[in-house]
Amino acid sequence: MHHPMDIHDNNRLYGLDTLRAIAILIVLIYHYKVVVSRENIFGFMSQLGWTGVDLFFVLSGYLIGNQILSAFAKGQDFSLKLFYIRRFLRTLPNYYFVLALYFVFPVALSGTDTAPLWSFLTFTQNLDLRAGETFTHSWSLCIEEQFYLIFPVIALLIAYAKRSIPLAWVAIAAAMLLAIFLRGSNWYKHEEAAISMQSFMEHIYYSSFTRFDELLPGVAIALLKNFHPATYAAVLRRGNLLLAIGLISTGIMFYVFKNYAYIEGYGTTLTVTALGYSLLAICFAILVLAALSPNSVLHRMRIPGAASIALWSYAIYLIHKPIFQVLKAPLTEYGIDINGWLGVVIIMAVSIVCGWALYFFVETPFMNIRGKYFPSNSRAELTLDKNLQPSQ
């Protein structure tokens, strides 16, 4: 969950900002139902807002994939150590700050059960997480953090192999097929996962093994961009067509998830469980391509506030659920209807302001350190210019 660029405003990719802002807002809408209201006050988005996380995965796959693969394509001296330092400075301070809140205020913020602290510190809590536990929304950060650790190593190994580009494409396709197989086999293996939402969340929804593939369509875009530039340019020339296909296919996937992912009296369905997440990520990847295309409306359109929301999105994601939990009771006591527009506006606004505060006071100082001392993933660039603006 990262902002597209930490560089001068005139270089921002507004299309990606728009997608990132939409992603965080629909996650807020979904969690508003889960944590606060229990009602679909935002219509079908109250049920489908969880897809914002899937969009974040695709965006992260592209942004991180592009960082690493562009370094390979340009023949730069990519440093795994510098990459990890830059990632950790970007992701850990906010995360550990919010984690501390959960452990400092256990009565206000804890769920039915709390995973051991070591699992939170090592980003492994999602491997044995059940719905309703403490800090459950950290499951997606675990998958991203694990991706940051593993993906560059795999990319380097493939880069050292002969015929590395065809091998990279085969690896992406094989990994996506593996995830589809694992979701299907988990559905069969844990029969209760078909019926019990608790078991479904634990074995299919939260698990790294069954959700990692959603980062891969983003990586595929980065691979296309850096190693097939002519094809990439030809694809991007059809920006508005990409946007139309992306919107229609995403709409179809929303319809499928809303109507066929869970059937009353039956449970979760095998087909949607196995195939749905991969297909949804591919639909979102088409929207990311549209956002990257200078010809598309999505790329050119600047929505007021979207760049700011995008910039704060990681911080908002981390802080919003505890804020939702804490505000619910006092607002109700003061007679403010949490299902009415005033209650919604107050809770959403406070969450976004707290996200901004986390971004400003915790994230930004570490980003400044990163910009000053670790401006690049490349050793050569690091020695070349200590004053470079950090990109992503």
N, C-alpha and C positions, 0 to 999 in steps of 0.2 A: 504494500500500500504506500506507494511512493509518488512523490510529485515528479512530473515528467522531466523537469529541468530545474536545476538550482542556478540558472544563469540569468543574464539580463532579460528583462521582460520582453524585449522585442524579438527574442528568439523562442519564446514559449510556443508550444504546440497547442493551440486553443482547442482543437478537436479532442486531443487527449485529456485536456483539462475538463472539457464538457463531460466526457465519458466518466472520468474519475468523480466529478461532482455528482453526477447522476447515481453512480455506484454507491457513494456514501449516503446520499439522501434516501435511496430505496432501502438500504440496510437499516437506517434510522426508522423508517416507516414500518418495516417488518418487526424490529425489536420493540417498537412502541406497542404493537399488538401483544407480543410475547411477554413483555415485562410489565407494561402499564395497564392497557385497556382490556385485553382479551377479546376485543371486537374488531371487525374489519372496517374501521372508520375511514380507511383510505381505499376502500373497494378491493379489487383483486390484488393491488400492490401490497396490501397488508398480508396477503398469503404468499406472494411471490417475491417479496423484497429481499429474501435471502440470496437471490441471484446476483445481487450487488457484489457479493464476495467472489462469485465466479468471474465476474467482469474484472475485479481487482486482480485475480489470478492471471487472466490473459494479459492484462496491462503489465503486470510485473514480469511475466514471461518474456514479453517483447522488450521491455526496458533493460532488464538485466541481460537477456540474450543479446541485445544490440550492443551493450557495453562490451561484452566479452568477445562476440563474434566480429565486431568492427575492428577491435584490436588485432585479432588474428588476420582479418582481411587486409589490414594496412601493414601487416608485418611488424607490429609494435611488440615491444618486450613486455608482455602482459605478466603482471606479478600477482600470484595468488595471495600472498601475504598482504599486499596493499589493498587488494580487492576486499579481503575479509576485514581489514582495519576500517576501510571506508563504509562497508555495510554495517558493521557493529556500531560505529559512531552514529550512523543514521537511524538504526532501529532499536538499539538496546536502551538508551537513556529514558525515552518515553515509556517503553515497556516496563522497565524495572521500577519506574516511578509509580505507575498505575498498579503494578503487582504489590508494591509496598502498601498502597492504600487498602488493598484487599486484606492484607495480613495485619495492618494496623487497626482497621475498623471491621473486625470479623462479624460482629453482631449485625451491623447495618448491611454488610455486603455479601456475607457468605451464603452459599446455596445449601442444598441438601447434604453435600459432602464436599470435602476439599482434597484435591490431589496433594501428594507430598511436595514440600517446597522445592526439593531438588529437581523434580520433574518440571516445575515452572521455570526454574533457573536455566534448565538445559533445553527448553522448548520440546519436551517429550510428553507433556501431559495429555496431548490429544490422542495418544495411542491407547489410553484406557479411560476415556472421558465419557460420562453419561449426562444426558440432558438434565438441567436443573442444578448441576454442581456449580462451585465457585468459579467465576471468570471463564465460563465456557466459551465466550466469543474469542478467546485466545487460540482456539484450535486452528484458525486459519493462519495466524501468525507463526504457529509451529511449522505448518506446511511450507510457508514462504521461507522461514529461516533454514529449514532442512534443505530446501531447494538451493538457497544461496551457498550452503556448504557443499552440496553434492554436485550440482550442475557444472560449476567451473572445472571441477576435477574430471568429470566425464568428458566435457568439451576439450580439455587439454589432452586427454588420452586419445580421443578421436582425431584431434589435430595431429598427433604424433603418428597415427596410423597412416598407411598409404590409402589412396582413394578416399580421403577423409570426408568429402562432401556427400557422395552417394551414401556412405556409411552413416553420416549424420541424419540424412532423410530416413533411412531404414530404421535407425535407432528411435527416432521420433514416432514413426508409424507403429513400430513394435511395442514401444512403451505405452502408447494409447490403447492398443489392442490388449495388452496385459492388464491395464486398469479396468477395461470393460469386462474382461474375464474374471478379475478379482471381485468386482462388484457383484457379478452374477453368481460366482461360487460362494461368496459370503452370504448372499441372499438364500442360497440353498442350504449352506452349512449351518447357519443359525436360523432355523425355521421360524423362531420367534421374531427375527428381523423383518419377516414378511408381515407380521401382525403387530408386534409391540414397537411403538415409536422409540422407546428407550433403547431397545436392542438395535433398531435401525440406525439411530444416531451414533451409537457406539461403534458398530461394526462397518457401517457404510458411509455415514455422513461426515463424521469427524476424522476418520482414519486417513493417515498419509497415503497408505497403500491404495486407497480407493478414490482419492481426490487429486493426487499429484499431476495427473494427466491434463488437468485444466490449464496448467501453465504452458503446456507444450505447443498449442496453436500460436501463442505469442512468440515462443522461441522460433517456430517455423517461419513467422513473418520476418524475424531478425535474420534468419538463415537466407531467406529469399532476397532480402534487401542487400546483404553484404556479399553474397556469393553468386547471385543470379541477377545482377543489377538491371540488365536489359528487360528481363521478364518482369521484374519488380516495377520498373518504370511503366511498362505497357499496362500492367494491372492497375497502377495508380491513375493512369489517364482516364479510367472509367470510374471516377470518384463517386458521382451521384448514382450510378448503377450499383456500385458496391453498397452505398448507403441504403438504397431501396431493397436490395437482396438481403442485407443485414437486418433491416427493420422487419421485413416480412418473415424471414426465417426465425428471428427472435420471437416475433409474435406467435408463430406456429408452436415454437417450443414452450412459450408461456402457456398457451392453450393446452398443450399436451400435459405439462406438469400440473396444471390446475385441475384437469379433468381425469387424467389417467395415471398419475403417479401413485395416488392413494385412492382406493375404492372402498367406500363404506361397507363394512361387513366382510370384506375380503382382506384388506391390508394393502401394503405396497406391492406394486406390480413388477415382475421380473424385467420386462422389456425396458420400461422407463428407468428402473433402477440401474440396469447395466449400461444402456446406451445414452440415456438422457443427458447426463452431465457432460459427456464428451461432445455430444452434438450441440449442446448449449454453448460450450466453450468455443466451438468452431463458428457458431453464429456470431458470438461476441468478437471473434477474431476478424470476421468480415467487417464489423463496425469499426474495429481498430484500424483496419486498412483504409476504410472510408475517412477516418479521422486524420490519417497520414497523407491522404491525397489532396494536393493543392486545388484540385478541380471541384472538390465536394463542398456542399453547403456546410456540412459538419466541421470541416477544416477551417472555413472562412468565417463562420459565425462566432461572434464574441458575445457570450451571455454574461451580463453584468454579475459580478460576484463569483462566477464559476471558477476562475483562476484561484481566487482566495480559498474557496471551499476545497478545491483540489489540493492546494498547498497544505491545508490543515487536515486533510482527510485522514491521515494515519493517526494523528492525535485525537481527532473526533471519534474515530473508530474505537480507540482504546478507552476513552473516558465516558462515552455516552451511556453505556449500560449501567455503571455505578450511579451516574447522575439520575438516570431514569428511576432506579430503585429508591434512591434517597428522596426524590421530590414527590413521589406518588402519595405518601401518607400525609405530609403537611398540607399539600394543595387540597386534598380531600377534606381534611380537618377545617380548612378555611372556607369550605363550601364551594370550591372551584371544581367544576365537572371535568374530570380528566379525559372524558370522551367528547367534550365540547371544544369548540375552536379555541377558546381562551386557554384552557388547560394544555391543549396540544401546542399552541404557540409558545407558552411559557416554558414548557419542558424541552421542546426542540431548541428554542433560542438559548436557554441556559446551557444545554449540551454543546451547542456550537461555540458559544462564548468560552466555555471551559476547555473545549478542544483548541481554540485559538490561544488561550492562556498556556496550555501545555506546550503547544507549538512554539510560542514566543519565549517562554521562560526556561523550558527544559531542552526542547529539540534544537532551537536556533543556536545557543551557545556551542553545542557540540558540532553542529554543522559548520560554524565559523572556525572551530579548531580543525575540522576536516579540510575545509577550504584552504586554510593557511599551511598546514603541514602535510596533508595527503591529497593534493589536488587532482591526482590522476591514478588510474590502475596500472599505469605504465612506468617502469623504473626509469626509462630513458627520458620521458617527459618530466618526471619528478626532478631529475637532476638539471634538466634544461631550463625549467622556469618554475620557481617556487611561488610565483604570484599569479598563476593561472586561476581563472574562475573555475570552481568545481562544477562538472556537468554530471547531474543526477547523483 
